[in-house]
Amino acid sequence: MKKMFSVMMLLLIATAFVFASGGKEAPSPADAAPVVEPELTHEELVAAAQKEGKVVVYATSSRIAKAAEGFTKQYGIAVEHANLKDFELIEKITKEGEAGVVGADFVLAQDSGRLVGELMAPGYLYNYVPPTLKDVIPADMQNPLQVFAINKVFIYNDEYVSESPYTNIWQFADPKYKSTLQFKNPFQESVNANFLTMCTSPQWAEKIAQAYEDYYGKPIELTTPNAGYEWIKAIYQNDLISGTSDTSIAENVGIKGQSKGNTPVGLFVYSKVRYSTTKNLALKASMDMNPFSGFYYSLYALMCKNAAHPNAAKLFIEYLFSAEGFAPWGADCGTYSANPANPVQEDIDFPFDVWKPRLVAENGDYCFEHRAEVEEFLNQYIY
């Protein structure tokens, strides 16, 4: 009897403990405490990395090859790198993480929504900010760690005009400008889908609603959840030209000798303005659009939980913020280091602090939670 009573008491205590803790199950990897590691000085990190002798990185940028050459030359550490598409990297890290396989030591990737929701939340990747750069990198670019920002802006053909004819994004929904705007299919590039998703966020939907009132002189009447959705619907219904690559869109917009009707314009990477000289095109950015002149996305450097060479990975991440590490990307316009000390090409570009307030930024959490809804909405107008 006493034995049965003891068992019952233990069960009651266990039940009380469950209720006291809110009835939660065992914590998932996403609930686990963040990885805490000792902070090494730069010299200590170099020594530890060189002992490891190698680093493995998966990247969505082909320029990782040039960066790897520079890193090896500077530190004598071998680099194994794989250049993957967004979805390939997500799938590879997910499979390796689920299986506990040792693969990459860190990744250099874009698409904040999927990185945050599919790779960081389950614990396959984690954030690391080099201690030497915590006071250098802007706070809003540290978690997740953004190494480079890349902008896509409204760029028009300036052959016949001295200044941009486009000052408000609602012009692209106006029948007067039908078939004028060109934009790469968002189902073919994740960052484009993320941009449209961010347009539906409360912050940007409010600004888009005000831009509508500024343009038309009356408040917007909604037929969709908010003004962001309304703008997306309106530009596609106004015969937005959906392209397959930013390069071809830039060529279509910038070719000289077009008719003097509506000025062609596209939303594509700013780096293509170099075609003004290399391909004799007429391309210039609309810098002051209401309420935004485009958007930017980032390349994120994130550590892999199962890294075999963690110190070499941390050293490579630190290296990417140096002038030498940024060089493969900084050799072109339209890419901006999160280290403000790394300059841009001033003859053709502007510092990122000029661009940033003019652009829509990604929020990984919002994109992960809402992109599927926006893509379902887009299906009505693209296909």
ABEGO torsion letter per residue (X at the ends): XAAAAAAAAAAAAAAAAAAAAGGBBBBBAAABBBBBBBBBBAAAAAAAAAAAGBBBBBBABAAAAAAAAAAAAAAGBBBBBBBBBAAAAAAAAAAAAAAGBBBBABBBBBGAAAAAAAAAAAGABBBBBBAAAAAABBAAAAOBBBABBBBBBBBBBAAABABBABABAAAAABAAABGABBBBBAAABAAAAAAAAAAABAAAAAAAAAAAAAAAGBBBBBABABAAAAAAAAAAAAGBBBBABAAAAAAAAABBGBBABBBBBBBBBAAAAAAAAAAGBBBBBBABBOABAEBBBBBBBBBBAABABAAAAAAAAAAAABAAAAAAAAABBGBBBABAABBBBAAABBBAAAAAAABBBBBAAAAAAAAAAAAAAAAAAAX
